[in-house]
């Protein structure tokens, strides 16, 4: 029985790769939603390259994102983020994890929505806070009340993230389970896809 499930999963992955063609699968969502970890797992399952926009930005700038924010400010960072994501989207089919604010930029959002498949990893506040507390490299949460900041970001960003092609719930389950749910949701999206 387990072997049959594995074959089904592999067949689903192969089918999805074929449906993608030259498009990228692009994860959007708040910090802590799991875009990088789920993205890596999904790329592995689909046998596609994986790219993390934040890592690419740090490599291009030669400094960390908190350092970019501290030295040049958020507006400068967002402009560089837009350019890096644009370049990554042109590199062919892959799974791409974007930073939490990337989809808020109208130009970046348009580039993602025009020729690729966007996936909003949606998470509840408790899940996000449990995850982001594990790291100290979140410049937007360097506030007196990180939870209030996260709530504000959810209020501002969730209506925009909802414009993504697909929504997948990011819960306290394994990366494998969320990646499988993403494959299923993306296949369902292609079955109902309306040409843009």
Secondary structure, DSSP 8 states (H G I E B T S, - for coil): -HHHHHHHHHHHHHHHHHHHTT--EEEE--TTS-HHHHHHHHHHHHT-EEEEHHHHHHHHHTS-HHHHHHHH-HHHHHHHHHHHHHHHHTT-SEEEE--TTGGGSHHHHHHHHHHSEEEEEE--HHHHHHHHTT-S--GGG-SS-HHHHHHHHHHHHHHHHTTSSEEEE--SS-HHHHHHHHHHHHHHHHHT----
